[in-house]
Amino acid sequence: MSLASVLDRTVRLHGGRPAIIEPDRTYTWAEFGERVARAATVLANLGVKRGDRFGILALNSFRQAELMHAGYWMGAIPVPANTRLAPPEIRHIFDDAACKLIAVDDAMADTLESGELSAWREGALAIERDYESLLAEATPRAAHDSAEDDDAVLLYTGGTTGRAKGVRLTHRNVVSNGMQMAVAMRVRAGDVYLHVPPMFHSADLLGTAYTLLGAAHAYLPRFSPGLALEAMARTGTTALMLTPTMVIMMLQEEDVAAYDVSKLRLLFYGSSPMAAEWIQRAAEAFPSAGLQQGYGLTETSPILTTLDMEEHARAIATGDTAILRSAGRPLIDVTLRIVDEDGREVAVGEAGEVVVRGPNVTPGYLNRPEETKTAFRDGWFHTGDVGRVDDGGYLYLLDRKNDMIVTGGENVFSSEVEAVLHQHAGVAEAAVIGVPDERYGEALLAAIVPARGASLTDEDMIAHCRGKIGGFKIPRRFAFLDELPKSAMGKILKTELRRTYAKSEKGVK
């Protein structure tokens, strides 16, 4: 059960069916399979060996998909980097992963010109300039028979130390979740799955379910409501995954009805909650589609629970929308418990930490033995999320133990942003929280105590953060205070800040 054997099976069983739908042509699974086998040879000719890691810095495209599958095919490990990060953050990922090669597309080529990434310029594979000619000259390479527990892909996610950490996902992890989600999403061979979230994000692994069944894939390089709707209409999209922010932005488009999206049968959303009012509007705007929600983490490849289409439809039809606040019930072969601080399971309805186990759960983090030891205890992965389960087995998420903020579908750890804010000489103390935001789900608000004699503005802090962290991590709301609320032990009380600024639109100067 490896991603190479999955592709080989799909080519054998569905070779004549569409695999990739591009604006100028469609590739069959047989054609895609041969291109992947040739791409594996291209990587090998550039020095990538079995077990090596290679970086990818690119927008969504079928060529990026080919390169990732080429890694799976030859037993190498792709490391797609977040294109929205600053150069120092990207360098950390490639250095930490000890990448042997970097593949970069035209849109991201200038990023390699940064001094921080100069070491990676030499020998980089230009996806749009060199790739096709190298592919044409390469001979197809035989697939490597990877073991199920071999690493398949390395995805980086925010870390509490302020540095991204690499999540090791094995072939068994990714294929297992693909199978679990193929059942949950009721995937069909005739589906067309549009890849909208960026491919460096674990959400893109949902596409595995569609590869397993021989369905077709299409790729959206950058999201905008209009581009997404146009791609859906052009490709005949039947299924896609969106963040709530993306859904809301699409619903705010004035001419949604101008696009023929009548083939859409599944709108899967996740990464953060969505208000019942927006769910209702989505159902009205896309009447042919069922809605389904998913909860998961990068560490779980990524989905753990879903709230299915029937539950959404029933809630909308009856007006009893309480269930829509739930993250649903665990997938097949996922065991989920709610435990207290001592790891003991709590009673139904009581709050505690969400812990899970299943074939889709990562074996651990790259180069982070202590964090791996902390997260995995007695056979259970501790998610860091706080939740409760009702007597029907439905999970309700309440908070995040590690103060992670989800803004526009991107995970941001407050400690990482605080570390950058504290680099400013005029900042004495800083605390970052998430506050409700209609478009992004959550927005970052930084509560700052200026150093004695310092005079700070929003613009000062935003300018200070640029280039040090990705743009989506930079707070846009600020509260400049005389002091931060603290406990008797001197711990900053973020719960108090959240209570104060829960309805804040701009913060307090």
C-alpha positions in Angstrom: 0.0 0.0 0.0 2.2 2.8 -1.3 1.4 5.9 -3.4 3.4 4.4 -6.3 1.3 1.2 -6.2 -1.9 3.4 -6.0 -0.9 5.2 -9.2 0.1 2.0 -10.9 -3.2 0.5 -10.1 -5.1 3.5 -11.3 -3.2 3.6 -14.6 -3.9 -0.1 -15.1 -7.6 0.1 -14.3 -8.5 3.6 -15.6 -5.7 4.3 -18.2 -8.1 5.7 -20.8 -10.0 7.9 -18.4 -9.2 11.7 -17.9 -6.6 12.2 -15.2 -5.7 15.9 -15.7 -7.9 18.6 -17.1 -5.9 21.7 -18.3 -7.2 24.7 -20.2 -5.4 23.6 -23.4 -5.6 19.8 -23.2 -6.6 16.7 -21.1 -4.2 14.0 -20.1 -5.4 10.4 -19.5 -4.2 8.3 -16.6 -2.0 6.4 -19.0 -0.3 9.6 -20.2 0.0 11.0 -16.7 1.5 7.7 -15.4 4.2 7.8 -18.1 5.0 11.4 -17.4 5.4 10.6 -13.7 7.8 7.7 -14.6 9.8 10.1 -16.8 9.8 12.8 -14.1 11.3 10.3 -11.7 14.2 9.8 -14.1 14.6 13.6 -14.4 14.9 13.8 -10.6 17.4 11.0 -10.6 19.5 12.6 -13.3 19.6 15.7 -11.1 21.1 13.8 -8.2 18.0 12.8 -6.2 18.2 9.3 -4.8 15.9 7.0 -3.0 15.3 8.3 0.5 16.4 11.8 -0.4 14.2 14.9 0.1 13.6 17.5 -2.6 11.9 20.9 -2.2 9.1 22.4 -4.3 8.4 26.1 -4.3 5.4 26.6 -6.7 1.8 27.5 -7.2 -0.8 24.8 -7.8 -0.2 23.0 -11.1 -0.4 19.5 -12.6 3.4 19.6 -13.0 3.8 20.0 -9.3 1.5 17.0 -8.9 3.7 15.1 -11.3 6.9 15.9 -9.4 5.3 14.9 -6.1 4.1 11.6 -7.7 7.6 11.2 -9.2 9.0 11.3 -5.7 6.6 8.7 -4.5 7.4 6.6 -7.7 11.2 6.6 -7.0 11.1 6.5 -3.2 12.2 10.1 -2.7 10.3 12.5 -0.5 8.8 15.8 -1.8 8.9 18.8 0.5 6.4 21.4 -0.8 7.1 24.8 0.9 4.6 27.4 1.8 4.9 30.0 -0.9 3.5 32.7 1.4 6.4 32.5 3.8 9.3 34.9 4.0 12.7 33.8 2.6 14.2 33.1 6.0 11.3 30.8 6.8 11.6 29.0 3.5 15.3 28.6 4.0 14.7 27.0 7.4 12.4 24.4 5.7 14.8 23.4 3.0 17.8 23.3 5.4 15.9 21.4 8.1 14.8 18.8 5.5 18.3 18.6 4.0 16.8 18.9 0.5 19.0 17.7 -2.4 17.2 19.7 -5.0 14.7 22.6 -5.3 12.1 22.7 -8.0 10.7 26.2 -8.6 8.1 27.7 -11.0 8.2 31.0 -12.7 5.9 32.7 -10.2 8.3 31.9 -7.3 11.6 32.2 -9.2 12.4 35.6 -7.8 12.2 34.2 -4.3 15.3 32.2 -4.9 17.1 35.5 -5.7 16.9 36.4 -2.1 20.2 36.2 -0.3 18.6 33.9 2.2 18.1 31.3 -0.5 21.1 31.9 -2.7 22.5 28.5 -1.8 19.5 26.9 -3.5 19.7 28.8 -6.8 22.5 26.7 -8.2 21.0 23.6 -9.9 17.4 24.5 -9.2 14.9 22.8 -11.5 12.8 25.4 -13.3 9.4 23.7 -13.6 8.1 25.8 -16.5 11.3 26.5 -18.4 13.4 23.3 -18.2 11.0 20.6 -17.1 9.3 19.7 -20.4 12.5 19.4 -22.4 14.1 17.3 -19.6 10.9 15.1 -19.5 11.0 14.6 -23.3 14.6 13.3 -23.1 14.0 11.0 -20.1 13.1 7.4 -20.3 10.4 6.0 -17.9 11.8 4.7 -14.7 10.4 1.6 -13.0 8.6 2.2 -9.7 10.3 1.6 -6.4 8.4 -0.7 -4.1 8.3 1.5 -1.0 7.3 0.0 2.3 4.1 1.2 3.9 6.0 2.9 6.7 8.5 4.7 4.5 8.1 8.5 4.5 6.1 9.6 1.5 5.9 13.4 1.9 7.2 16.0 4.4 4.8 18.8 5.2 5.8 21.8 7.4 3.5 23.3 9.9 3.9 26.0 12.6 5.8 25.1 15.7 5.5 26.4 19.3 9.2 27.3 19.2 8.6 29.8 16.5 10.1 27.5 13.8 8.1 25.4 11.4 8.4 21.7 12.1 8.3 18.9 9.5 5.5 16.4 9.8 6.5 13.0 8.4 3.6 11.3 6.5 4.2 7.8 5.4 2.7 6.0 2.4 0.4 4.1 4.8 -0.7 7.4 6.4 -1.6 9.1 3.1 -3.2 6.1 1.4 -5.2 5.2 4.5 -6.7 8.7 4.7 -7.4 8.6 0.9 -9.4 5.4 1.4 -11.2 6.8 4.5 -12.1 9.9 2.6 -13.1 8.1 -0.6 -15.8 6.4 1.5 -16.8 9.6 3.5 -17.0 11.8 0.3 -18.5 9.0 -1.8 -16.0 9.5 -4.6 -16.8 8.3 -8.1 -14.7 7.5 -11.1 -16.5 10.2 -13.1 -15.7 13.0 -10.6 -13.6 16.0 -11.4 -11.8 17.3 -8.3 -10.5 20.9 -8.4 -7.4 21.5 -6.3 -8.0 25.0 -4.7 -6.1 25.1 -1.4 -2.3 25.4 -2.0 -0.6 22.1 -2.5 1.9 22.7 0.3 -1.1 22.4 2.6 -2.2 19.0 4.0 -5.7 19.7 2.7 -4.4 19.0 -0.8 -4.0 15.3 0.2 -7.8 15.0 -0.1 -7.0 14.5 -3.8 -5.6 11.0 -3.0 -9.2 9.8 -2.6 -9.9 10.8 -6.2 -6.7 9.2 -7.6 -7.7 6.0 -5.9 -11.0 5.8 -7.9 -9.5 7.0 -11.2 -11.3 10.4 -11.1 -9.9 13.5 -12.9 -8.0 16.4 -11.3 -7.8 20.1 -12.2 -5.6 22.8 -10.6 -6.2 26.4 -9.6 -2.9 28.2 -9.3 -4.1 31.1 -7.2 -7.5 31.5 -5.5 -9.9 34.3 -6.2 -13.7 34.0 -6.3 -13.9 34.7 -10.0 -11.0 32.4 -11.0 -12.4 29.6 -8.9 -15.9 29.9 -10.3 -14.5 30.1 -13.9 -12.4 27.0 -13.3 -15.4 25.1 -11.9 -17.5 25.9 -14.9 -14.7 25.2 -17.4 -13.6 21.8 -16.0 -17.0 20.6 -15.0 -15.9 20.3 -11.4 -18.0 17.9 -9.3 -16.1 18.2 -6.0 -13.7 20.6 -4.3 -12.4 21.6 -0.8 -12.6 25.2 0.3 -11.8 27.0 3.5 -14.8 29.0 5.0 -13.0 32.2 4.0 -13.0 31.0 0.4 -16.7 30.0 0.5 -17.6 33.4 2.0 -15.6 35.3 -0.7 -17.3 33.3 -3.4 -20.8 34.0 -2.0 -20.0 37.7 -2.0 -19.4 37.7 -5.7 -22.2 39.6 -7.5 -22.4 37.2 -10.5 -22.1 33.7 -9.0 -25.2 32.7 -11.0 -23.4 33.7 -14.3 -21.2 30.6 -13.9 -22.5 27.1 -14.8 -21.5 25.1 -11.8 -24.4 22.7 -12.0 -22.1 19.6 -12.0 -20.9 20.4 -8.5 -22.2 17.7 -6.2 -19.8 18.1 -3.2 -18.6 21.3 -1.5 -16.2 20.1 1.3 -15.2 22.8 3.7 -12.8 22.8 6.7 -9.8 24.3 8.6 -12.1 26.5 10.7 -15.8 26.7 11.6 -18.4 28.4 9.4 -21.5 30.1 10.7 -24.8 28.5 10.0 -25.9 31.6 8.1 -23.1 31.2 5.6 -23.8 27.4 5.3 -27.4 28.3 4.4 -26.3 30.8 1.8 -23.8 28.2 0.3 -26.6 25.7 0.0 -28.7 28.2 -1.8 -25.9 29.4 -4.2 -24.9 25.8 -5.1 -28.2 23.9 -5.1 -26.8 20.8 -6.9 -24.1 20.4 -4.2 -24.1 18.7 -0.8 -22.1 20.3 1.9 -19.6 18.4 4.1 -17.3 19.6 6.9 -14.0 18.0 8.0 -11.7 18.4 11.0 -8.1 17.3 11.0 -4.5 18.2 11.2 -1.4 17.9 9.1 -0.3 15.1 11.5 -3.4 13.1 10.5 -3.0 13.2 6.7 -5.3 15.3 7.3 -8.9 14.4 8.1 -10.2 12.8 11.4 -13.9 13.6 11.5 -16.6 14.7 9.1 -20.1 16.1 9.3 -21.7 14.6 6.2 -24.1 15.9 3.5 -27.3 14.5 5.0 -26.6 16.1 8.4 -26.1 19.5 6.7 -29.2 19.1 4.6 -31.3 18.0 7.6 -30.1 21.0 9.7 -30.9 23.4 6.9 -34.3 21.9 6.1 -35.4 21.9 9.7 -33.8 25.1 10.9 -32.2 23.1 13.8 -28.7 24.2 13.1 -27.0 23.3 16.4 -25.4 20.2 14.8 -23.6 22.5 12.3 -21.3 23.6 15.2 -20.1 20.1 15.4 -17.0 18.8 13.6 -18.8 15.5 13.0 -17.9 11.9 13.8 -14.6 10.0 13.4 -13.8 8.4 10.1 -13.6 4.6 9.6 -10.6 3.2 11.6 -10.0 6.5 13.6 -10.4 6.1 17.3 -11.0 9.5 19.1 -11.1 10.2 22.8 -11.4 13.2 25.1 -8.9 13.0 28.0 -8.0 15.1 31.0 -4.5 16.4 32.0 -3.6 12.9 33.3 -4.6 11.2 30.1 -7.8 9.7 31.5 -10.9 9.6 29.4 -13.5 12.0 30.6 -17.3 11.5 30.7 -19.5 12.2 27.7 -20.1 15.9 27.3 -17.1 16.9 29.4 -14.3 19.0 27.9 -10.7 17.8 27.5 -7.9 17.3 25.0 -8.7 15.5 21.8 -6.5 12.4 21.3 -6.6 10.0 18.4 -5.0 7.0 16.9 -5.4 5.4 13.4 -3.5 4.4 10.3 -3.5 8.0 9.0 -1.6 9.4 12.1 2.0 10.5 11.5 4.9 8.6 13.2 6.3 11.9 14.3 8.3 15.1 13.5 11.5 15.4 11.6 14.5 16.3 13.8 12.2 16.9 16.8 12.5 13.9 19.2 11.2 15.8 22.2 8.2 17.2 20.4 7.4 13.8 19.0 7.7 12.3 22.5 5.4 15.0 23.9 2.7 14.6 21.2 2.7 10.8 21.2 2.0 9.1 24.5 0.8 5.6 25.1 -0.1 5.0 21.5 -2.2 8.2 21.2 -1.6 11.4 19.3 -2.4 14.4 21.4 -3.8 17.0 19.1 -3.6 20.0 21.4 -7.2 20.8 20.7 -9.8 21.0 23.4 -13.2 19.5 22.7 -16.1 17.5 23.9 -18.0 14.5 22.5 -21.8 14.2 22.9 -23.7 11.0 23.4 -24.1 10.6 19.6 -20.4 10.6 19.1 -20.2 14.1 17.6 -17.1 16.1 18.3 -17.4 19.8 19.3 -14.1 21.8 19.3 -13.9 24.4 22.1 -10.4 25.8 22.0 -6.8 25.2 21.1 -4.3 24.4 23.8 -1.4 25.9 22.0 -3.0 29.2 21.0 -2.9 28.4 17.3 -4.9 30.9 15.2 -6.6 29.8 12.0 -6.9 32.8 9.7 -8.2 32.3 6.1 -7.4 28.6 6.4 -3.8 29.2 7.4 -2.5 28.0 10.8 -0.6 30.7 12.7 1.0 30.1 16.1 0.8 33.1 18.3 4.3 32.4 19.8 5.9 32.7 16.4 4.4 36.1 15.7 5.2 37.3 19.3 8.8 36.4 18.8 9.0 38.8 15.8 7.1 41.6 17.6 9.5 41.3 20.5 12.4 42.0 18.1 11.2 45.6 17.9 13.1 47.9 20.3 10.0 49.8 21.1 8.1 46.7 22.3 8.2 45.8 26.0 5.6 43.0 25.9 3.4 41.5 23.3 0.6 38.9 23.1 -1.1 37.7 20.0 -4.7 36.3 19.9 -7.3 35.4 17.3 -10.4 37.5 17.2 -13.5 36.8 15.1 -13.5 38.0 11.5 -16.3 37.7 9.1 -14.1 37.0 6.1 -11.1 35.1 7.5 -12.8 33.3 10.4 -10.2 34.7 12.7 -7.9 37.8 12.5 -4.7 38.4 14.3 -4.8 41.0 17.0 -1.5 42.0 18.8 -1.8 43.5 22.3 1.4 45.4 22.9 2.9 47.2 25.9 5.3 49.8 24.4 8.7 50.3 26.0 9.2 53.3 28.1 9.3 56.4 26.0 8.4 54.6 22.8 5.5 55.7 20.6 4.2 52.9 18.3 1.6 52.8 15.5 -0.1 50.0 13.6 2.0 51.0 10.5 5.2 50.8 12.5 4.5 47.2 13.6 3.3 46.0 10.2 6.4 47.4 8.5 8.6 45.8 11.2 7.1 42.3 10.5 7.4 42.4 6.7 10.1 40.2 5.4 10.5 38.4 8.8 7.3 36.3 8.6 4.7 35.5 6.0 2.2 38.2 5.2 -0.7 36.1 6.5 1.0 36.0 9.9 1.3 39.8 10.3 -1.3 41.2 12.7 -3.6 43.9 11.2 -5.2 44.9 14.4 -3.4 46.3 17.4 -4.1 47.2 21.0 -1.5 49.4 22.7 -1.8 49.0 26.4 -0.2 50.1 29.7 -0.1 46.5 30.9 -1.2 43.0 29.9 -3.6 41.0 32.1 -1.6 38.4 34.1 -2.1 35.7 36.6 -0.6 35.7 40.1 2.3 33.8 38.7 2.9 36.4 36.0 1.4 34.4 33.1 -0.3 36.5 30.4 -4.0 35.8 30.5 -5.0 35.5 26.9 -8.5 34.4 27.9 -8.9 37.9 29.3 -7.6 39.5 26.1 -10.0 37.4 24.0 -12.9 38.3 26.2 -12.0 42.0 25.9 -11.5 42.0 22.1 -13.9 39.3 21.0 -16.0 42.0 19.2 -13.1 44.3 18.3 -12.9 45.5 14.7 -9.8 47.6 14.9 -8.3 47.1 18.4 -7.7 49.9 20.9 -4.9 52.4 20.7 
